[in-house]
């Protein structure tokens, strides 16, 4: 079974030693994505805008692997403060409300203070 490694070219991927996504057989595992716009390496302050950037990167990574958003079967959200959840929920519902994957939300710190949300997904094409 072949493995395909997908990279955005982000400096984080090389420094930390990971791939943005890994495709193995009918599975695509997308690493946790924060709200950076990887074209400009900028991060909006607003959690909803960060979530939009997360989904743009996720959709791109899935597409590079031959998958699409409809193939998502699992999602994990990490939000840095429970007070941010209400602002993020409309974006989460916009992108996954019809897909309705199994989901977990965790409130925890992230590695940089400007990061307010991280989204990780698993997709399956079966």
Protein Blocks (a to p, Z undefined) as FASTA:
>chain_A
ZZddddehiaklmmnopafbdcehjbccdddddfbdfklopacfblklmmmmmmmmmmmm
mmmnopafklpcbdcdddfbfklmmmmmmmmmmmmmmnopaddddddddfbfklmbdcdd
ddddZZ
